[in-house]
Structure formats: C-alpha cells, structure tokens
Amino acid sequence: MMCAHVGDACSCRLAVAIEKLPNLHTLVVANNQLRTLPDSILKHKALRTVDARANRLGDGIADEKETWRRRRSRRPNANQDDDPEPIQAYLASLRASSVQHIDVRDNGFDEETKQAWREVAEELRGSKEVLVV
C-alpha cells in the first residue's frame, strides 16, 4: 500500500491496524503528525473514544479541500449532494458513528473548518462529546 504523503505519518497503516482490533474501545493518536484520520475509525463498531489532539489534520483537510475544489470546477453542474465538501462528508460519518468522544484540538484547522466542527459539536451535544478548540 502506497501512501500519498510519503515520509509523513501514515494513516493508511493506522487503518490496517485498527481493522485488526475489533474490540478496540479507545484510540489515542495524539502528537503523531497525522494529516488524516482513516475512515475506518468512524466505521469501527466498538470504538468509543478517539484522542487525535495535536496532529496535522488541518493540513490534510486543506489538501482535500483543494482537490475537491479542482474536481468541482471540472464538473460545475454536478449534484452537490453526490460530492459534498470533504469536512462535511467526514462530519456526517461522525454523526452516524459509534464514537462518543473525539478530541481534535490543536490541529491547525482554518476558521471555516473549526466552525464546521463547532456546529457538529453543538448539534451532537448530549449524545457525543466533540472537542475542537
């Protein structure tokens, strides 16, 4: 498996490791320079707590946004619902996941991304704890 960010902390290997731990309840990946969290984290059935503080998730989201914007500019008439902005797609997965507590503080998010996380945190208050700032 080849990672798109050779030399960076690899969420690809993290995804493979998580899949081998079906009873994992708590995942601490703080301070690992991760640019992304694998989708498998939010699809994991037993996982309840994710500590992803102080990584580089803001860099990864910025890269994904740029790729998404280029793709959208090539298909201006595409249905927005079929191709949501990356952060919105990730947050939709969080809403549906079994994760009850996720900490993504200190990740260098831009203001737009922080606001999206804050809105989801407010929406999920009482059912999930989302720490952003």
C-alpha positions as CSV (number, residue, x, y, z in Angstrom):
1,M,0.0,0.0,0.0
2,M,1.4,3.4,-1.0
3,C,0.7,6.5,1.0
4,A,0.1,9.8,-0.8
5,H,2.3,11.6,1.7
6,V,5.5,9.5,1.6
7,G,7.6,10.4,4.7
8,D,4.6,11.6,6.7
9,A,2.9,9.8,9.5
10,C,0.7,7.3,7.6
11,S,-3.0,6.9,8.3
12,C,-3.1,4.0,5.8
13,R,-1.1,1.8,8.2
14,L,-3.3,3.0,11.1
15,A,-6.4,1.9,9.2
16,V,-5.0,-1.6,8.7
17,A,-4.0,-1.9,12.3
18,I,-7.4,-0.7,13.5
19,E,-9.2,-3.3,11.4
20,K,-7.3,-6.0,13.2
21,L,-8.5,-4.8,16.6
22,P,-12.3,-5.4,16.6
23,N,-12.6,-4.8,20.4
24,L,-10.8,-1.5,20.4
25,H,-12.6,1.0,22.6
26,T,-10.1,3.8,22.9
27,L,-7.7,5.1,20.3
28,V,-5.0,7.6,21.3
29,V,-3.1,9.0,18.3
30,A,-2.3,12.4,19.8
31,N,1.0,14.1,18.7
32,N,1.7,11.8,15.7
33,Q,1.8,14.4,12.8
34,L,-1.2,12.7,11.2
35,R,-2.6,14.6,8.3
36,T,-5.8,12.5,8.1
37,L,-7.8,10.1,10.2
38,P,-8.8,6.9,8.3
39,D,-12.5,6.4,7.6
40,S,-12.3,3.1,9.3
41,I,-12.1,4.9,12.7
42,L,-15.7,6.2,12.3
43,K,-16.8,2.8,10.9
44,H,-15.3,0.8,13.8
45,K,-18.2,-0.8,15.8
46,A,-16.5,-0.9,19.2
47,L,-14.6,2.3,19.2
48,R,-15.9,4.9,21.6
49,T,-13.1,7.4,22.3
50,V,-10.6,9.0,19.8
51,D,-7.9,11.3,21.0
52,A,-6.4,12.9,17.9
53,R,-5.1,16.1,19.5
54,A,-2.0,17.9,18.2
55,N,-1.7,16.3,14.8
56,R,-1.7,18.0,11.3
57,L,-5.3,17.3,10.4
58,G,-5.7,20.9,9.3
59,D,-3.1,20.3,6.6
60,G,-4.8,17.2,5.4
61,I,-8.2,18.9,5.2
62,A,-6.7,21.8,3.3
63,D,-5.3,19.4,0.8
64,E,-8.6,17.5,0.5
65,K,-10.5,20.8,0.0
66,E,-8.2,21.9,-2.8
67,T,-8.6,18.6,-4.5
68,W,-12.4,18.8,-4.1
69,R,-12.5,22.4,-5.5
70,R,-10.5,21.3,-8.6
71,R,-12.8,18.4,-9.1
72,R,-15.9,20.6,-8.7
73,S,-14.5,23.2,-11.2
74,R,-14.2,20.4,-13.8
75,R,-17.8,19.4,-13.1
76,P,-19.7,22.6,-12.3
77,N,-23.1,21.1,-13.0
78,A,-22.6,18.0,-10.7
79,N,-25.1,17.4,-7.9
80,Q,-23.7,18.9,-4.7
81,D,-25.2,16.1,-2.6
82,D,-23.2,13.5,-4.6
83,D,-19.9,15.2,-3.9
84,P,-20.0,17.0,-0.5
85,E,-17.1,19.1,0.7
86,P,-14.6,16.7,2.5
87,I,-15.1,18.1,6.0
88,Q,-18.9,17.8,5.6
89,A,-18.6,14.2,4.5
90,Y,-16.3,13.4,7.5
91,L,-18.6,15.1,9.9
92,A,-21.6,13.2,8.5
93,S,-19.8,10.0,9.2
94,L,-19.1,11.1,12.8
95,R,-22.8,11.7,13.3
96,A,-23.5,8.1,12.4
97,S,-20.6,6.5,14.1
98,S,-20.4,4.7,17.5
99,V,-17.6,7.1,18.6
100,Q,-18.9,9.1,21.6
101,H,-15.9,11.3,22.3
102,I,-13.5,12.7,19.8
103,D,-10.8,15.3,20.6
104,V,-9.3,17.1,17.6
105,R,-7.9,20.2,19.4
106,D,-4.6,21.7,18.2
107,N,-4.7,20.5,14.6
108,G,-4.2,23.8,12.7
109,F,-7.7,23.9,11.3
110,D,-8.7,27.0,9.3
111,E,-11.6,29.0,10.7
112,E,-14.1,27.5,8.2
113,T,-13.2,24.0,9.3
114,K,-13.2,24.9,13.0
115,Q,-16.7,26.4,12.5
116,A,-17.9,23.2,10.8
117,W,-16.6,21.1,13.8
118,R,-18.2,23.5,16.3
119,E,-21.6,23.3,14.6
120,V,-21.4,19.5,14.7
121,A,-20.3,19.6,18.4
122,E,-23.3,21.8,19.2
123,E,-25.7,19.6,17.2
124,L,-24.4,16.4,18.9
125,R,-24.3,17.9,22.4
126,G,-25.7,15.4,24.8
127,S,-25.1,12.4,22.6
128,K,-21.4,12.8,21.7
129,E,-18.5,15.0,23.0
130,V,-16.5,16.8,20.3
131,L,-13.6,18.9,21.4
132,V,-12.4,21.3,18.8
133,V,-10.6,24.3,20.1
